Amino acid sequence: MLLIFCTLLSVNLFAQETEEKKKDFTKLKTGMNEMQVKKLVGNPEIIEKFKTLKKGTTDTIIYWRYENDLTVIFKNHYLEDIERDHNALLQRVQEWADPKNKDGIKLLYK
């Protein structure tokens, strides 16, 4: 019985260690495509239901959210930035989307 418990414990610890290595966000580099990001850190917990589009361009920006409020930002499907505070990001998006902001963005909903 003890052998089975130890075996299960070691398998569980190995799985957790593999998952933690898989989520190493320090390996992400600007310019990586979505598939490369998924390979390094896995699928996002949430893909935001909106995209942003800077006025006067065709550059769409999407937002993938991971645990600990970390958001990976893609411009035209390539990694542009990583935001560590999701609430701060949402507040900035709201300010950028303000119709009074002439250099702002448009929000596009899926």
N, C-alpha and C positions, 0 to 999 in steps of 0.2 A: 504494500500500500504506500509506503514512504517513497519507494522508487518511482511509482506512478506519479505521485505528487511532485517530486523533484523534477521529473521529466516534463510534466506539464508546466511547471514554473519556469524552467529554462526555455521551453519553446515560447512561452508568453513573453518573457524578457527579451528574447531574440527578436520576436515580432515587433515589440515596442521600440527596440533599438533600431531596427530596420526602418520603421515608420519615422522615427526622429531624424535619421540621416536623410530620408527622402524629403523632409521638409526643411532642408538647409537653405534658407532664403539668401544667405550670403553668396551663394554661387550664381545667383541671377545677375545678369548683365544687360545693360541697355542694348536694345537692338535684337534681343532674342525673340523668336516667334512664339506663338501660343503653344505649339507642340513641345518645343524645347522647355518652356516653363513647366508644363504639365509633367514632363519627364523628370524634372528636378524636384518639384514640390507637390506634385499630385494635382488632382482636380480641386477647384475652389469650392468652398462651402456654399457660396452664393455668387451668382453673376447678377449684377444690378439690373433691374428691369428698364433702365434708361441708358442711353448713350448720349454723349455730348458732341456737338459739332460747332467748331469755331466759326463765327460768322465770316463769310467771304471765302471759305475754304470747303474742301470735300473731305477733310481729315476727321474721321469719326474716332471717338475715344470711348473705350469700354472699361469697365471696372470689375475686377474679380476680387472677392473678399475671402480671406482665409481666417483661421483662428486668431485670437488676440487682436482683433480689429485691424489687421494688416490688409491693405488693399494694393493689388498689383494693377497698374494702369497701362493699358495698351493703346497705342495710336496706330490706326490702320493695321492692326493685328501684330504689332511689334512692341515689345516692352519699352515703355518710355520712362516710367518712374515707379517707385514703391512708396506708398504713404502708410506710416505707422499708426496714425490716428484717424480712424474712419469718420468719426463725428466731425472732426476739423475739416476733412475732405468734403463732406456733405455740405457744411456751412459755406465753404469756398465756392462749391458748385452753385449753390443757391445765389450767392453774390454775383457770380459770373453770369448767371442766367437772368438777372434783373434786367427788365426791358430798358431801364435808364442807362445801362452800361453799354455804350456804343461799341466797345471792343469785346463784348461779351460772347456768350455761347448760346446755342439753341439746345433745348433738351428734346431728345427723340425717345419716345416710349415704344417698347416692343408690343 
